[in-house]
Amino acid sequence: MCWFNDETGSLGRTCAEQKISESKQFEGTEVVEITGIAGIGDNVKQVEFNWRLKPTSQNPNPQSVPGTVRFRKYDDGWRVEEKIEFSFPYSFFHVPSCDDDYLDFKL
């Protein structure tokens, strides 16, 4: 279980990665790396990270993109509170195939 990484109760990169990976908000994705943790207050942290969709047979090497989440410290540890910025890679919407004459980005 991930709680605090020291007696001061600070949120470390390993704990942040674990909590993001376990969050239902991020199902089907994986954290590539935590790129920064900033304090917003005593009990709130903003975590920047790179993530990607989990590899599949159709997309074995998905592109990694940045994301940002806010954590809040409770009596039992840190929890993912909300997504702030969560970009989607182009490959999420369209996986090119050999039959494509051109790439067309449409939502």
Sequence and secondary structure as in RCSB ss.txt:
>XXXX:A:sequence
MCWFNDETGSLGRTCAEQKISESKQFEGTEVVEITGIAGIGDNVKQVEFNWRLKPTSQNPNPQSVPGTVRFRKYD
DGWRVEEKIEFSFPYSFFHVPSCDDDYLDFKL
>XXXX:A:secstr
    SSTT    HHHHHHHHHH GGGTTEEEEEEEEEEESSSSEEEEEEEEEE   SSSSS   EEEEEEEEEET
TEEEEEEEEEE   HHHH    TT SS     
